[in-house]
Amino acid sequence: MSLSGPFQTFGRLILASASPRRKTLLHGLGLDFEIIEARVAERPGAGEPPREFAQRAAGDKASVISSQNPSCWVLGADTVVVHGDRILGKPKNSEEALSVLLTLAGRKHQVHTGFCLKNANEKVAVSRVVTTEVSFFNFSPEIAAAYVATGEPLDKAGAYGIQGSGGFLVEKIDGSYSNVVGLPLCEVINELLHYKVVMPVQG
């Protein structure tokens, strides 16, 4: 599906993720790509820091799909929300979502997104991780409960969606906004431009 945007895709690009947010971000740039979900275990190893885990998981996703499509450009990505040393995944239920939000209220947390661009035939494998620090205002339990009741937090790592109504929780961010959504667009598009996977649309 090709949409109007500042870039056009050359060759075959595959997003190794079923994330609707990553799909929306890339479509917003006008990119034409396929989606093939990479089914890999998304669990950190013993003692593996969250930042390194995000980068490794992105590489694992890209490698799985690239091995099956060696002539294609494959983009893998993985995002983790971290408070202290704790990775905050998607809450299992409303109670867990409320607990996570109250833990983050009035505090800072980090969002790490690893991404990997791979082309087996071209022998290209670029792997990076981008970090954004997010500060929440010190909201009350009543406000957190009202947000949880919308249902939005239940399929979001960290129990919030910055691109949705959960954006009201955010007092400040230091770093890439799109990174918090699920893909650091500045860094990703620069790699795609470097390898001529995409080019600016000519007027």
C-alpha positions in Angstrom: 0.0 0.0 0.0 1.6 3.2 -1.1 0.5 6.5 0.5 1.3 10.1 -0.2 4.4 11.1 1.7 7.9 12.6 1.3 9.6 9.3 0.4 9.2 6.4 -2.0 10.5 2.9 -1.7 12.9 1.2 -4.1 13.1 -2.6 -4.0 11.3 -4.8 -1.6 11.1 -3.7 2.0 9.7 -5.9 4.8 8.7 -4.8 8.3 9.3 -7.8 10.5 6.6 -6.7 13.0 2.9 -6.8 13.3 2.8 -3.6 15.4 0.0 -1.3 14.1 1.9 1.7 15.4 5.0 1.0 13.4 2.9 0.3 10.4 1.2 3.7 10.8 4.5 5.5 11.3 6.1 4.1 8.1 2.9 4.6 6.0 2.9 8.2 7.1 6.2 8.7 5.3 4.7 7.2 2.1 6.7 4.0 2.3 5.6 0.9 0.5 6.4 -2.3 2.4 5.2 -5.7 3.3 4.5 -7.0 6.8 5.8 -10.4 7.8 5.7 -10.9 11.6 8.8 -12.5 13.1 7.8 -14.9 15.8 10.7 -14.9 18.2 10.9 -15.2 22.0 10.9 -11.7 23.4 12.4 -12.3 26.8 15.6 -10.9 28.2 18.4 -13.3 29.0 19.7 -13.6 32.6 21.4 -10.3 33.5 20.8 -8.8 30.1 20.3 -5.0 30.4 17.0 -3.7 28.9 18.8 -1.6 26.3 20.8 -4.5 25.0 17.8 -6.7 25.1 15.8 -4.3 22.8 18.7 -4.3 20.3 19.1 -8.0 20.3 15.4 -8.7 19.9 15.2 -6.4 17.0 18.2 -8.2 15.4 16.6 -11.6 16.0 13.4 -10.5 14.3 15.3 -9.1 11.3 17.5 -12.2 11.0 14.5 -14.6 11.0 12.7 -12.8 8.1 15.9 -12.0 6.2 17.0 -15.7 6.2 13.7 -16.4 4.4 13.9 -13.4 2.1 17.6 -12.9 1.4 17.2 -10.4 -1.4 14.9 -8.1 0.6 15.5 -5.3 3.0 14.2 -6.3 6.3 13.5 -3.9 9.2 13.1 -5.4 12.7 12.3 -3.4 15.8 11.6 -4.0 19.5 10.6 -1.4 22.1 10.9 -1.8 25.9 9.6 0.6 28.6 11.9 0.6 31.6 11.5 2.0 35.2 14.7 1.6 37.1 15.9 -1.9 36.0 12.4 -3.2 35.5 11.0 -3.8 32.1 7.3 -2.9 32.0 5.5 -5.1 29.5 1.9 -5.0 28.4 -0.3 -5.3 31.5 -2.2 -8.6 31.9 -5.4 -6.9 33.3 -6.8 -3.6 34.5 -5.4 -4.1 38.0 -1.8 -4.5 36.7 -2.3 -1.5 34.4 -3.3 0.7 37.3 -0.4 -0.5 39.4 2.1 0.3 36.6 0.7 3.8 36.0 0.8 4.6 39.7 4.4 3.5 39.8 5.2 5.9 37.0 3.2 8.8 38.3 5.4 11.8 39.0 8.5 10.0 37.9 10.8 9.5 34.9 11.1 6.3 32.8 13.0 5.3 29.7 11.8 3.9 26.4 14.4 1.9 24.4 13.7 0.9 20.8 16.2 -1.3 19.0 16.0 -1.6 15.3 17.9 -3.6 12.7 18.0 -3.2 9.0 19.2 -6.3 7.2 19.8 -7.5 3.6 21.4 -10.9 3.5 22.5 -10.8 -0.2 24.0 -7.3 0.2 25.7 -8.4 3.5 24.2 -5.4 5.3 23.2 -5.6 8.9 22.8 -2.3 10.8 21.7 -2.4 14.4 21.0 0.5 16.7 19.1 1.4 19.8 17.6 4.8 20.6 16.5 5.9 24.1 13.9 8.5 25.1 13.3 9.6 28.7 9.7 10.3 29.5 8.4 12.2 32.6 4.8 11.8 33.9 3.1 14.4 36.0 2.1 13.3 39.4 -1.5 12.3 38.7 -3.9 10.9 41.2 -5.2 7.3 41.5 -8.6 8.5 40.3 -7.1 9.9 37.1 -5.1 6.7 36.5 -8.3 4.6 37.1 -10.2 6.7 34.7 -7.6 6.2 32.0 -7.4 2.5 32.6 -11.2 2.4 32.2 -10.8 3.5 28.6 -9.1 0.2 27.8 -6.2 1.9 26.0 -3.5 0.8 28.4 -4.2 -2.9 28.1 -2.2 -3.5 24.9 0.5 -1.0 25.5 3.9 -1.6 27.1 4.2 0.6 30.1 0.3 0.7 30.2 0.0 3.9 28.2 -0.1 5.1 24.6 1.6 8.5 24.1 0.0 8.8 20.6 -3.5 8.2 22.1 -5.4 9.7 25.0 -2.5 8.6 27.2 -0.5 11.5 25.9 -2.0 13.7 28.7 0.0 11.8 31.2 3.3 13.0 29.7 4.8 16.2 31.3 8.0 16.1 29.3 10.0 13.9 26.9 13.8 14.1 26.3 14.5 12.5 22.9 12.5 11.1 20.0 8.7 11.2 20.3 8.3 8.5 17.5 10.7 6.3 19.5 8.1 6.2 22.3 5.4 5.3 19.8 7.5 2.3 18.6 10.1 3.4 16.0 12.7 6.2 15.9 11.9 7.6 12.5 14.8 10.0 12.2 17.4 7.3 12.7 15.5 4.7 10.7 14.9 6.9 7.7 18.5 8.0 7.6 19.7 4.3 7.4 17.1 3.7 4.6 18.3 6.7 2.7 22.0 5.7 3.2 21.4 2.3 1.6 19.0 3.8 -1.0 16.1 1.7 0.1 14.1 4.9 0.0 14.5 8.2 -1.8 12.8 11.5 -1.5 9.8 12.0 -3.8 10.7 14.2 -6.8 8.4 17.1 -7.5 
